[in-house]
Amino acid sequence: MLRQLMLAAVLTLSSADVTLLQAQTASTSAAGPNSVTVTVTGIRSSKGRVRIELWSSAEAFPRQNEHATRTVWIDAGKATQGVLTATFDGLQRGTYAFATMHDENNNGKLDTGAFGISKEGWAVSNNVT
């Protein structure tokens, strides 16, 4: 069964110079200027790690993670009620997208079953297929 995580982004800027691709945005004082905080919800277990990627280019998005602008890995055990956040600071003016996956077995990739259906959670901004 296809399983998706939910992805929301909180945008905080000193000026409106960063755009998110149809992600939810709201102002917050917790993050610094020119930063984006990504909140991932729906993490179903504390096993493995969650990869959150920030993309500033459409090139290979979201399939080839080596093209991501920045990547963080967070221990899934740090999730509180299935929620993790990551903040990307020091962003330049531009348009950004996000991709995330829950690598429950720590093998560094999104595992799929029959017909390529994912076994692990994943999400992308703008619901890219």
Disulfide bonds with the S-S distance in Angstrom:
none
